[in-house]
Amino acid sequence: MSLTPLQGIVAAPVLPMLPDQSIDWESLRSYIRWIADQKPTAIAMNMDASEGPALDPDEQLQVLRVCSEVIGAAVPLLSGLIAGSTRGAVRWGNELKAAGAQGLAVFPPFPTFLGTPVPAAMITAYHRAIADGVGLPMIAFQFPKAFGPDFPPETLGELCAIPQIIGLKEASFDTTKTVETIATARSLPRKLGILTGSDTFICEAMVLGCDGALIGFAATATRELIEMQRAAASRDFTRAFAIWDRLGPLARYAWRNPIRDYRPRMKEVLQMQGLIAHATVRAPQLGVDEAERAELRRLAQFAGLLGGGARRAAAD
């Protein structure tokens, strides 16, 4: 994977699981193949969408090995890097690299980065140590301000000086912060790809100036989001919003509060599409109830995601 600024749609798939909460490797293989065949910019596993924090280390590594085997050279494979210390992040980043990761989406080391403000020097030192110690292209991760870290302009300026950082996942779910981040990125001496991670206003973020999205919603509407991003990038906003008008109600419903429940909600949709066998999530996460399942079905149908094409593609 090159050190060029990231743009386009980076899909963050869910992780299929069997009813006993073990990984459903058969579903994973067919599902990842379905996503890769649509040619997103990259596929990111071991993210929050794929329940990375709930996985054992050996499971995370095996997920990468299996996905790497399935994807081949079709698209780059990224991994979330979840660690609690700088030393642990460098060690774990090298293990992820050996398992097939071609780039890293760097999660903040909680609880150290919990809350704001987080000193710019601490954020920069953490990312620089991973860059120097692992050497892969990296995506920094801006969280909602309530959770941190919330990267102010001076922090983005310091991160820009780390050549391995090729993008920022802007997941503040705050339009004002998104606008500020885009404006700051335009003033930097080196281009960074700003990818929205705010699933409730994906199209709007692209119209504002985001270069694409690193997004859990691309776990289902991959092809549609790729087309929407290309339309927005070419300033065909009528076409972009025509797609989002269909997809947006499902995204906003799935990512409504409590936002943690987007994982079981998305798995329900993927099961309806025939892309995964079960909607199981790993405890203590809970599944959805019948009323929510019915509404997800209605919105997925409205979005045009429940046709036979998805099921046929998964079976191929």
N, C-alpha and C positions, 0 to 999 in steps of 0.2 A: 504494500500500500504506500502510495507516494505522500510526500509532505506538502502537497498542494492544498489550498483552502477547501474545506469540505462544503459540499452543496448537494441539493437533491433530497431524496427520501431515504433515510436510514431506517429500516424496519426493525422494531424491537418486538419479536414474536413472544407469545406465551410459551410455556413449557407443558406439553401434554402429560397428564398423569393418569395412572390406573386407579380404580376404586380404592386400592390399599395405599394410595398416596406415593407409590413408587413411580419412577419415570416410565412413561409409555414410549419406549424406543421406536416401536413400529410406527406409531402415529407421528413421532417427531421426524422421522426420516421422510415420510411422504409429505408432511406439512412444510418442512423447510425446503424441500424440493419445489413445492408449489410456489413459495415465496421467491426463491432464487430464480425460478423460470421467468418471473416478471421483471427481473433486472433492476431492483432498487440500487441505490448508490452503494449500500452495504447492508449487512445483517448484523445486529448486535444481540448477542446472547449474554446470559448471566446478568441481565439488567433486572430492575424491579418488576417489569412486566413478566419476565420468565422466572420470577420467584427466586432470584439469585440469593437474597439474604437468607432464604429458608433452606438453601441447599448445603449439603456437606461439601467440603473442599474436593473430595474425589468425584462427587457428582458434577460439580462445575467443570472439572477437567474433562470428564467423559462426555459431557454435553458438547464441548468444543471439538473433541476428537470426532464424534459422530457427525456434527454439523460440517466440519471441515471435509470429511469424506464425502458427504452428500453434495456439498456446494462445489467442490473442486475449485476450478479457476473462474467460475461464473461471476461471482461478486466477492469483494473482500469480507472477511469475517472478523468482527470486533467482539471484545468481551468487556463487560463491566468489571472494574477493579474495585473490590470492596475490602477495605482493610482498616484496622484501628490505629496503626502507627506508621511512621515513615519507613522504618526498617522492615516491617511486615509487608508494606505495600510493594517495596522493591523486590523482596523475595517472592511474593505471590505473583507479581507482574511477570517475572521470569518464568514461573511455572505455567502461567496462562499462555505465554509466548511459545513455550515448548509444546503445549497441547494444541496449538494451531491458531491462536489469536494473532491477527495482523495489525491490530490497533487496540487501544484501550480507552474506554469511557470511564474517567476517574471519578468515583464517588467521593464525597467529602468523608474524612475519617471521623465518624461520630463515636463518642460524644464531644470530642475535642472541638469540632467545628460547629457545634450546636449553638444556635442563637447568633445575634449580631450585636455589634460589629465583630467580624473576624479580622485580625490584623493582616494587612496585605503581605507583610513579610512572611507570616506563617503559611499563608496560602501559596505564595510563590515558591518558598523553600520546599514545600511538600511536592509540588508538581515538578520542580527542577530535579529533585532527587530521583523521582520516578523516571523522568526523561533521561537523565544521565545513567541510571542504573539498569534500565530496561531497553531503551533505545527505540521503542515503537512510536508511531504516530499516536497522538493523544487528543481526547476531547475533554475539556473541563466541563463542570456540571454546576449550573446556577440553580439553586433551589428556591422555593418560596421563602420570603423574608422571615416568616415565623420559625422556620427550621434552620435557615442558613446553609452555606454561606451565600450572601447577597453581594455579588462582585461590584464594587463601585468603580468609576472610571479609572482611578489610579491603579487599582488591582488589575484590571484588564490590560492596562498599559504595561505592567510588569510581566504578566503572563505572555503577552505578545513577544517578549524578548526570548522566550523559550522556543526554539525552532521546531521541536517535536509537536507542539500544540497547533493543531490545524483547525480547530473549531471549538465552539462553546454550545453546549445544550442549554438553551435559555428556557428553563422550566419554572419561571416565577409565578405563572398563572396570573400575571399582573400586567395589564396593557401599558401602564405608565412605565414600568420597569423595562418592558420589552422595547418601547420606543427609545428610552435612555440608552439601553445596551446597543441597539442598532446605530444610534447616533455616535456613540463612543467608538464602535468598531470602524465606522467610516473615517474617523480621525487618526486611527492607529497607523504607525509607519509600515506595518505589514498586515496583509489581508488575513483575517480570521473568518471562517465560515460561521455564521450565526444560525443555528438550527433551533427552531421552536420545539419545545417539549410540552407545550400547553395544549393539550388535546381538545380543549373546549373552544379554541379560536384559532385553529390551524391556518385556515385560508386568510383570515384577517391579519395574522402575524406575517404571512408571506407578502401580502399587499403592502404592509408597513415597511417591509424591507428585509425580512429574514430570508436567508439563502436556501432554506429547505426546512426539514424537520427530522429529528431523531425521536421517533414517536411510537407509542404502544398501539395507537389506533391503526397503524400500518400492519398490525398483526392480522387484520381482516381485510381492509379495503386497500390493499397494496397497490394494485393497478390503478385504481381510481385516484389515489393520492399522488401517484407519480404523474398522472395526466394533469391533475389540478396544479401541482407545483410547476410543471412545464408551462402551463397556461399563464400562471401568475408571473413567472420569470419573463415571459414574452409580452407581458402587460395585456394579455387577453383576459381582463378581469371578468368580463361577462361569462366567458366559458368557465373560468375558475369558480365563480360563485354558482353557476348552474350545477356543478358537481357538488360543491359544498352544501348547497341548499338541500340536497338529498342525504348527504352524509352527516351533516352537522347535528341534526336532532338525536341521532344515535350516539354520537361522540359526547354530546353534552349530557345525555342521560346516563351513559356508562361512567363518565368521570364526574358525576355530581357527588356531593357529600353524602356519606363518608367516602372520600376518594379512594381509600384502601380497597373498596369493594369493586373497583374497576376490573380487577383480575378475574374473579368469578363471573362477572357480567360478560367480559370478553370471551371467556371460555364457553359460556353458554351460546354465544353467537357463533363461534367457530364450530361447536358441535352441531348447531342447526345447519350450518353450511356443509357439514359432512367432512370437514377438514381435520378434526380430531375426534377420537372415539368417545371421550368422556369429558365432562366439565369439572372434574375433580381438582380441588385446590388443597394445598398442604396446611394442616392444622398448625396454629389456631384459627387460620382464616376460615370463614364460613361461606357456604354457598348462597344462592339466591332463593327466594320463595316463588311460589307459583304466579303470584300477581306480577312480580318483577320479570319473571321469565316470559310471561305473555306480552308485556310491554316491549321487551327486548326483541321478541319475534316480530311484533308489529313494526317497530322502527327499522329493523334489519330488512324486512320486506319492503318498506317504503324506500330504503336506501338502494334497493336493487341487488342485495347481497345474497338472496336466497334462491337464485335460479339454479338450474342444473349444471351450469358451467363450472362452478366451484367444486362440486362433488366429482364431476368427471375428471377435472384436473388433478384432484387429489388421488384419484384411483389410477391415473396413468403411470 
